[in-house]
Amino acid sequence: MHINSTILLKAHPDIASARREYDALPDQEWRKDFFSEETGGYLVTSWKRIEHARINKKEDLKFQKEHEMCLAFAKSGLKIKHYEDEKPEGSYDVVCNGRKGDLKRTKGAGNIVRYAKYATHEQGAEIVLFEFEEWKTEIRDALSELVRKKLHGYYFISGNELIHDF
């Protein structure tokens, strides 16, 4: 029992710090969507991104998919700021734990490397956050190739919000 208490005491300051960070974000800039008291992860969404989603049904559907992905990552303990698409410094989607990231959702393994290269070379992202609709051996191979190319990020499989890094 003493070991568990020690672990909780060590984790608590990090969660409290994350809570202070979340609460301090300006309400006029960010919609505060989610905070996990268990992990310290959170999701905030730029009001500009929300406004852009209202342009048409296609943009709203895109936003909903991105938002669901962001929520999965936030629940795992990552700090997610969901930005508007177009910014002077790039078209990445989020800042995840202080690093610019782009969200990518795919069913097959064929485009994983291409998506990651595009995100990091063209969109200004430092990391890539994937949702794979199903797990295949080819996905593992593509992720290994990304690591060899020094491309990193996080992923999860649809229906299973266990987050992995690569």
Residue pairs with C-beta under 8 A, 6 or more apart in sequence:
11 40
14 40
15 37
15 38
15 39
15 40
17 40
18 35
18 40
18 41
18 42
18 79
19 35
19 37
19 40
21 42
21 79
22 32
22 35
22 42
22 44
22 79
25 32
25 44
28 47
29 46
29 47
30 44
30 45
30 46
30 47
30 81
31 44
31 45
31 46
31 47
31 50
32 42
32 44
33 42
33 43
33 44
33 45
33 67
33 70
33 71
33 74
34 41
34 42
34 43
34 71
34 74
34 75
35 41
35 42
36 42
36 74
36 75
36 77
39 75
39 76
39 77
40 77
40 79
41 73
41 74
41 75
41 76
41 77
41 78
41 79
41 80
42 74
42 79
42 80
43 67
43 70
43 71
43 73
43 74
43 80
43 82
44 80
44 81
44 82
45 67
45 70
45 82
46 81
46 82
46 83
46 84
48 83
48 84
49 63
49 82
49 83
49 84
49 85
50 63
52 59
52 63
52 84
52 85
53 59
53 60
53 62
53 63
53 64
54 60
65 105
66 82
66 93
66 103
67 82
69 103
69 105
69 129
69 131
70 80
70 82
70 94
70 103
72 131
72 156
72 161
72 163
73 80
73 96
73 129
73 154
73 156
73 163
74 80
75 161
76 156
76 161
76 162
76 163
77 163
78 96
78 97
78 154
78 163
79 96
79 97
79 98
80 94
80 95
80 96
81 94
81 95
81 96
82 93
82 94
83 92
83 93
83 94
83 95
85 91
85 93
87 124
89 100
89 124
90 100
90 123
90 124
90 125
91 102
91 122
91 123
91 124
92 100
92 101
92 102
92 119
92 123
92 124
92 125
93 101
93 102
93 103
93 125
93 129
94 100
94 101
94 102
94 103
94 129
95 101
96 127
96 129
96 154
99 126
99 127
100 124
100 125
100 126
100 127
101 119
101 125
101 126
101 127
101 128
101 129
101 153
102 119
102 120
102 123
102 125
102 127
102 128
102 129
103 129
103 131
104 112
104 115
104 116
104 119
104 128
104 129
104 130
104 131
105 130
105 131
105 132
105 133
106 112
106 115
106 130
106 131
106 132
106 133
107 132
107 133
107 134
108 136
108 138
109 136
109 138
109 139
109 141
109 142
110 138
112 130
112 139
112 142
112 143
112 146
113 142
113 145
113 146
113 149
113 151
115 128
115 130
116 128
116 146
116 149
116 151
116 153
117 149
117 151
119 125
119 128
120 126
120 127
120 128
120 151
127 152
127 153
127 154
128 146
128 151
128 152
128 153
129 153
129 154
129 155
130 153
130 154
130 155
130 156
131 155
131 156
131 157
131 158
132 139
132 155
132 156
132 157
132 158
133 157
133 158
134 157
134 158
135 157
143 155
143 166
146 152
146 153
146 166
147 166
152 165
152 166
153 165
153 166
154 163
154 164
154 165
154 166
155 163
155 164
155 165
155 166
156 162
156 163
156 164
